[in-house]
Amino acid sequence: MRTPFIAANWKMFKTVHEAVVFVKEFRSMVKDVDDVEIVVAPPFTAVHAVAEAARNTPIGVSGQNLHWEREGAFTGEISGAMLREAGADYVIIGHSERRRLFGETDETVNRRVVAAFANKLTPIVCIGETLEEREANQTADVLDRQIKNGLDAMTGDQVSALVIAYEPVWAIGTGRNATPAQAAEAHAHIRGRLRQWFGGPAADHCHVIYGGSVKPDNISELVVLPDVDGALVGGASLEVRGFFDIVARSRKSTV
């Protein structure tokens, strides 16, 4: 049985002060939650302060991206070693906004995944199709390509340890979300490919979570699906009560 996994992607929101205020309030709300893996991904400037505020709590901390090199002349980038030193345990890789706005590819996703593991960071690898690709019945082909190329040369043990976030691009920040049937179909396809390409243990242990306009009022119908292990939450994670409600409604005792 995979533990539900709920991650907050704060994107380019929250100053250091705002992030710490959030975590200090949130940590008291989840202090007794031991049946959900909870992660927050603040902006890079707040990673260290959030990690300090979350120390000895159920809250894990994630970076929102990383470069694959340890150091070098890469203005504006951050390395896995820097994230790890700042207190991160996870890192989001290949978010559709990074792919669409900043030119990331399956190949650079793969290099980042390798770097994450090298620095003892758990990758949260994002995949998903655009509206045009879905309407052209290309969803399965797109997911196959992103899994095959993004996780190229990964071992079954590595795939067991990472998190895959299925995010239909057309549902991110739009208020639209995949129906339970659409989410179930996509997650089952992903799980099947993991089993085929990386083995049964990898498929059984890898968290496959859903992202795309997740809110307190739709999380319950998603996490009851057999292959949906949680959610990557954007806008709805910016407010403490709303994010807590999502965590609470993902607990096995409530679904």
C-alpha positions in Angstrom: 0.0 0.0 0.0 1.5 3.3 -1.1 1.3 6.2 1.3 -0.6 9.2 -0.1 1.8 11.9 -1.3 0.7 15.5 -1.3 3.1 18.2 -2.6 2.6 22.0 -2.7 4.3 23.8 -5.6 4.3 27.5 -4.7 5.9 28.5 -8.0 6.9 32.2 -7.9 4.8 33.1 -4.9 5.8 33.9 -1.2 8.7 35.8 0.2 10.9 34.2 2.8 8.7 35.8 5.5 5.5 34.6 4.0 6.8 31.1 3.5 7.9 30.8 7.1 4.7 32.1 8.4 2.8 29.5 6.4 4.9 26.6 7.6 4.8 27.7 11.2 1.0 27.7 11.1 0.8 24.6 8.9 3.1 22.5 11.0 0.9 22.6 14.1 -2.1 21.5 11.9 -0.2 18.4 10.6 1.8 17.5 13.6 -0.1 14.2 14.1 -0.4 13.3 10.4 1.7 10.2 9.9 -0.2 8.6 7.0 0.5 11.2 4.3 3.8 12.3 2.9 3.6 16.1 2.8 6.0 18.2 0.8 6.2 22.0 0.1 8.2 23.5 -2.7 9.0 27.2 -2.0 11.0 29.5 -4.2 14.7 29.0 -4.0 15.2 32.0 -1.7 13.0 30.4 0.9 14.2 26.8 0.8 16.6 27.1 3.7 14.2 29.1 5.9 11.4 26.7 5.2 13.5 23.7 5.9 14.5 25.2 9.3 10.8 25.9 10.1 9.8 22.4 9.0 12.6 20.6 11.0 11.2 17.7 13.1 7.8 17.9 11.5 6.1 15.7 8.9 6.8 18.3 6.2 9.4 17.7 3.6 10.9 20.4 1.5 11.5 20.5 -2.3 13.2 22.7 -4.8 11.3 23.6 -7.9 14.1 22.8 -10.4 17.8 22.1 -10.5 20.7 22.2 -13.0 22.4 19.0 -13.9 26.0 20.3 -13.3 27.4 20.6 -9.8 28.8 24.1 -10.5 29.8 26.3 -13.4 29.1 29.4 -15.4 25.3 29.0 -15.4 23.9 32.4 -14.4 20.6 32.1 -12.6 20.8 28.3 -12.1 21.0 26.2 -8.9 22.6 22.8 -8.4 21.5 19.7 -6.6 24.3 20.2 -4.0 23.1 23.7 -3.3 19.5 22.5 -2.8 20.6 19.7 -0.6 22.7 22.0 1.5 19.8 24.4 1.9 17.7 21.6 3.4 15.7 20.2 0.4 14.9 16.5 0.2 13.0 16.6 -3.1 13.1 18.5 -6.4 10.4 19.1 -9.0 11.7 18.3 -12.5 10.1 18.9 -15.9 7.1 20.9 -14.9 5.1 21.9 -17.9 5.8 25.5 -17.2 9.5 24.8 -17.4 9.0 22.8 -20.6 6.8 25.4 -22.2 8.3 28.7 -21.0 12.0 27.8 -20.6 12.6 25.2 -23.3 13.2 22.1 -21.2 13.0 18.8 -23.0 12.8 15.1 -22.1 16.5 14.9 -22.5 17.3 17.8 -20.0 14.7 16.2 -17.7 16.7 13.0 -17.8 20.0 14.9 -17.0 18.3 16.6 -14.0 16.9 13.3 -12.7 20.4 11.8 -12.8 21.7 14.9 -10.9 18.9 14.7 -8.3 19.8 11.1 -7.4 23.5 12.0 -7.3 22.7 14.6 -4.7 20.3 12.4 -2.7 17.2 14.3 -3.8 14.0 12.5 -4.6 12.9 13.6 -8.1 9.2 14.6 -8.6 9.1 14.1 -12.4 6.3 15.9 -14.2 4.7 14.5 -17.4 1.6 15.2 -19.3 -0.1 16.1 -22.6 -1.3 19.4 -24.1 -4.9 20.0 -25.0 -4.0 19.6 -28.7 -2.3 16.3 -28.0 -5.3 15.0 -26.1 -7.7 16.0 -28.8 -5.5 14.3 -31.3 -5.6 11.1 -29.2 -1.9 11.3 -28.6 -2.0 11.2 -24.8 -0.5 7.6 -24.5 2.2 8.3 -27.1 3.2 11.5 -25.3 3.3 9.8 -21.9 5.4 7.0 -23.3 7.9 9.3 -24.8 8.2 11.4 -21.7 8.7 8.3 -19.5 11.1 6.5 -21.8 13.3 9.5 -22.5 13.0 11.3 -19.2 13.8 8.2 -17.2 16.3 6.8 -19.6 19.0 4.6 -17.9 17.2 4.6 -14.6 17.2 1.4 -12.6 14.1 -0.2 -11.2 15.3 0.8 -7.7 15.6 4.4 -8.7 12.1 4.4 -10.3 10.7 2.8 -7.1 12.1 5.8 -5.2 11.0 8.7 -7.4 7.6 10.4 -7.8 5.9 10.8 -11.2 3.4 13.7 -11.4 0.9 13.3 -14.2 -0.2 16.8 -15.1 -2.4 17.3 -18.1 -1.1 20.6 -19.3 -4.6 21.8 -20.2 -5.6 21.5 -16.6 -2.8 23.5 -15.0 -4.0 26.9 -13.7 -7.1 26.8 -15.9 -9.6 25.7 -13.3 -10.2 22.6 -15.4 -9.2 19.2 -14.2 -9.2 15.7 -15.7 -12.4 13.8 -14.9 -11.8 10.8 -12.5 -12.1 8.5 -15.6 -9.5 10.5 -17.5 -7.1 10.5 -14.5 -7.7 6.8 -13.9 -6.9 5.9 -17.5 -3.7 8.0 -17.6 -2.4 6.8 -14.3 -3.2 3.1 -15.2 -1.3 3.6 -18.5 1.7 5.1 -16.6 1.7 2.3 -14.1 1.6 -0.3 -16.8 4.6 1.3 -18.6 6.6 1.3 -15.4 5.8 -2.3 -14.9 6.7 -3.2 -18.5 10.0 -1.1 -18.6 11.3 -1.1 -15.1 9.7 -4.2 -13.4 6.9 -5.0 -11.0 8.5 -3.7 -7.8 9.2 -0.3 -9.5 5.6 -0.1 -10.6 4.3 -1.1 -7.2 6.4 1.3 -5.2 6.6 4.4 -7.4 4.2 7.2 -6.4 2.2 8.4 -9.4 0.4 11.6 -8.4 -2.0 13.9 -10.2 -1.6 17.6 -10.8 -3.8 20.2 -12.5 -6.3 22.4 -10.6 -6.4 20.2 -7.6 -8.6 21.6 -4.9 -10.2 20.5 -1.6 -13.4 19.7 -3.4 -11.9 17.3 -5.9 -9.0 15.6 -4.1 -11.3 12.9 -2.5 -12.5 11.6 -5.9 -9.0 11.4 -7.2 -7.2 9.7 -4.4 -9.7 6.8 -4.3 -8.6 5.8 -7.7 -6.3 2.7 -7.5 -3.4 4.2 -9.4 -3.6 7.8 -8.1 -1.3 8.2 -5.1 -1.8 11.8 -4.3 -1.4 15.2 -5.9 0.9 18.0 -6.9 -1.0 21.1 -5.9 -0.5 24.6 -7.3 -2.7 27.6 -6.5 -4.8 25.7 -3.9 -1.6 25.2 -1.8 -0.9 28.9 -1.3 -3.5 29.2 1.6 -2.9 27.2 4.7 -6.4 26.0 5.4 -7.0 25.0 1.8 -3.8 23.0 1.6 -4.5 21.4 5.0 -8.0 20.4 3.7 -6.4 18.7 0.7 -4.0 16.8 3.0 -6.8 15.8 5.4 -9.0 14.6 2.6 -6.3 12.4 1.1 -5.8 10.4 4.3 -6.8 6.7 3.9 -9.1 7.0 6.9 -11.2 9.6 5.1 -11.5 8.1 1.6 
